[in-house]
């Protein structure tokens, strides 16, 4: 009798617990919407398979398994899509992985699946593959070449970031998008032909790919992210398909918008030490000339109204820039760390000098702040110890002027404005 009562009690408890698990409140009709900044519930499909201890011993998808041989070959087998991971189940053995083989039948590689498999020197992807997750191969420092199968439409963000030995990537015609930082810091990458059909390249997608020599923009591409080719130090020219509706290149290989009103990217291995921006230009894009060590002089016409942040960032040999006479803002870090810049004339129309605009311009000796400037932000002239600043028609108490806008060792001369 005791056993029967105990069993009945246990069953009641289990039924109660099950009822509690099954009874979950759905969305309420009058519940307020949440924003991305608020805490939101995470869907089971996003988290149920992100930690190795939640999986079966060899499970990596609903119908996928994995094995790691004694020789260091990681094999993914089965049918369908792989789970997305924060940490893959083979991560504890990642330094014992030398080859990655994804077998036919697998349709997706999950987020961060093979991240930081630092000794993996080869990867084999099947023709059945349709999806590669974010950061899937990031930090695979020995990986030398990859063929992405036809059918994959996106090379997502950080997919091959910091694959420092990667020199060749075969991109199929099915690829429509290359995500943010997809090949960032692939400093051996020299063979990455953009496929016909490509529509979008994300921010910093090929940043610091120091062995890319040229880039042809296909007819289908309509979006180029910020700093997409920043610090590609051997890139000598851009070319653009004649049929492209969004982009054009001048006869020196500088990349512009189609109507030549926006200068988008300057090739870092440009042959001359000087450049004159086309008179049709109204805007210079963010980071357009950044890291261009070969440049010594740039002339910007008065047609230019806007120059983006970090436009001349870290141009180590840049000595002279002629600014347009109608410019109103010196953008954030626009000339930062351009150590050879010795003097520059700021236009009378200027009203703002933003944070870090000339920070680290150690060769800058003298500059005059025009009388219309109302705001100078923090560290605008930071780390410019040899600088003498002439401030026209201002007092130190002017609203909006940050006390830390100039290097503590610089000399500031306050001058009366002429009537």
Long-range contacts (C-beta under 8 A, 24 or more apart in sequence): 46-84, 48-83, 49-83, 49-84, 49-85, 50-83, 50-84, 50-85, 50-86, 50-87, 51-86, 51-87, 52-87, 52-88, 52-89, 52-91, 52-92, 55-83, 55-89, 59-89, 60-88, 60-89, 60-110, 60-113, 61-106, 61-108, 61-110, 64-106, 66-90, 68-93, 68-96, 68-97, 71-98, 72-96, 72-97, 72-98, 72-99, 72-119, 73-97, 73-98, 73-99, 73-100, 73-101, 74-99, 74-100, 74-101, 74-114, 74-117, 74-120, 75-101, 75-103, 76-100, 76-101, 76-102, 76-103, 76-106, 76-109, 77-103, 77-105, 77-106, 78-103, 78-105, 78-106, 79-105, 79-106, 79-107, 80-105, 80-106, 80-107, 80-108, 81-106, 81-107, 81-108, 81-110, 81-131, 82-106, 82-108, 82-109, 82-110, 82-113, 82-133, 83-110, 84-110, 84-111, 84-112, 84-133, 85-110, 85-111, 85-112, 85-113, 86-111, 86-112, 87-112, 88-112, 88-113, 88-114, 88-115, 91-116, 94-118, 95-119, 98-122, 99-123, 99-124, 100-124, 102-126, 102-129, 104-128, 107-131, 108-132, 108-133, 109-133, 109-136, 110-136, 111-135, 111-136, 112-136, 112-138, 114-140, 115-139, 115-140, 116-140, 118-142, 121-165, 125-149, 127-151, 132-156, 132-159, 133-159, 134-158, 134-159, 134-179, 135-159, 135-161, 137-163, 138-162, 138-163, 139-163, 140-166, 141-165, 144-168, 145-169, 145-170, 146-170, 148-172, 148-175, 150-174, 153-177, 154-178, 154-179, 155-179, 155-182, 155-183, 156-182, 157-181, 157-182, 157-202, 158-182, 158-184, 159-183, 160-186, 161-185, 161-186, 162-186, 164-188, 167-191, 167-211, 168-192, 171-195, 171-198, 173-197, 176-200, 177-201, 177-202, 178-202, 178-205, 179-205, 180-204, 180-205, 180-225, 181-205, 181-207, 182-206, 183-209, 184-208, 184-209, 185-209, 187-211, 194-218, 194-221, 196-220, 199-223, 200-225, 201-225, 201-228, 202-228, 203-227, 203-228, 204-228, 204-230, 206-232, 207-231, 207-232, 208-232, 210-234, 213-269, 214-238, 214-239, 215-239, 216-240, 216-241, 217-241, 217-244, 217-247, 217-249, 217-255, 218-244, 219-243, 219-244, 220-244, 221-246, 221-247, 222-246, 224-255, 224-264, 224-265, 226-285, 226-286, 226-287, 227-286, 227-287, 227-290, 227-310, 228-265, 229-265, 230-287, 230-290, 230-291, 231-268, 231-290, 231-291, 232-268, 233-268, 233-269, 233-291, 233-293, 234-268, 234-269, 235-267, 235-268, 235-269, 236-267, 236-269, 236-270, 236-271, 237-267, 237-270, 238-265, 238-267, 250-278, 256-281, 263-288, 264-288, 266-292, 266-295, 268-292, 268-293, 268-294, 269-294, 270-294, 270-295, 273-297, 273-317, 274-298, 274-299, 275-299, 276-301, 277-301, 277-304, 279-303, 282-306, 283-307, 283-308, 284-308, 284-311, 285-311, 286-310, 286-311, 287-311, 287-313, 289-315, 290-314, 290-315, 291-315, 292-318, 293-317, 296-320, 296-340, 297-321, 298-322, 300-324, 302-326, 307-331, 307-334, 308-334, 309-333, 309-334, 309-354, 310-334, 310-336, 312-338, 313-337, 313-338, 314-338, 315-340, 315-341, 316-340, 320-344, 323-347, 325-349, 328-352, 329-353, 329-354, 330-354, 330-357, 330-358, 330-380, 331-357, 332-356, 332-357, 332-377, 333-357, 333-359, 334-358, 335-361, 336-360, 336-361, 337-361, 339-363, 343-367, 346-370, 346-373, 348-372, 351-375, 352-376, 352-377, 353-377, 353-380, 353-405, 354-380, 355-379, 355-380, 356-380, 356-382, 357-381, 358-384, 359-383, 359-384, 360-384, 361-387, 362-386, 366-390, 368-392, 369-394, 371-417, 374-398, 374-400, 375-400, 375-401, 376-400, 376-401, 376-402, 376-405, 377-402, 377-405, 378-402, 378-404, 378-405, 379-404, 379-405, 380-405, 380-406, 381-405, 381-406, 381-407, 381-410, 382-406, 382-407, 383-407, 384-410, 385-409, 385-410, 386-410, 387-411, 388-412, 388-413, 389-413, 390-415, 391-415, 392-416, 392-417, 393-417
